[in-house]
């Protein structure tokens, strides 16, 4: 896991801002905060509000992380972006599990926008802390994660950015 140096941090965030039309806001009239890709699904995280043992949250995190790791393969890397904070590049195969560091961030947006992106930006996740949603995008990621995410969160509230 590597902290993004300033130049790469700027390059990655600039590209994300441009490709996803990122517009951070706590104002519900300006949500969603990204232009959700054509191949995407967005779920409300409200089902986790009554999850005292965090079993649903743990399952959601595991499903998304496993699907991301599977999609990028054994040699691939991901970006873990935390808006206005330290961001990382890492190999999913080198994190999580015994004797390894934890995944940086989480698919669950705990107080800020949390984003996972493949190097080529073709797939990833976008957690919105104020809308309390999780958007997954990229056909391969959706195919791998959606059935289990549906079991934890219920059906998506949007597909391809449409209600």
Secondary structure as GFF3:
##gff-version 3
##sequence-region A 1 163
A	DSSP	beta_strand	2	3	.	.	.	ID=ss1
A	DSSP	alpha_helix	6	20	.	.	.	ID=ss2
A	DSSP	three_ten_helix	28	30	.	.	.	ID=ss3
A	DSSP	beta_strand	40	44	.	.	.	ID=ss4
A	DSSP	three_ten_helix	46	48	.	.	.	ID=ss5
A	DSSP	alpha_helix	55	72	.	.	.	ID=ss6
A	DSSP	beta_strand	78	82	.	.	.	ID=ss7
A	DSSP	beta_strand	88	90	.	.	.	ID=ss8
A	DSSP	three_ten_helix	92	94	.	.	.	ID=ss9
A	DSSP	beta_strand	114	118	.	.	.	ID=ss10
A	DSSP	beta_strand	124	128	.	.	.	ID=ss11
A	DSSP	beta_strand	133	137	.	.	.	ID=ss12
A	DSSP	alpha_helix	139	153	.	.	.	ID=ss13
A	DSSP	beta_strand	158	159	.	.	.	ID=ss14
###
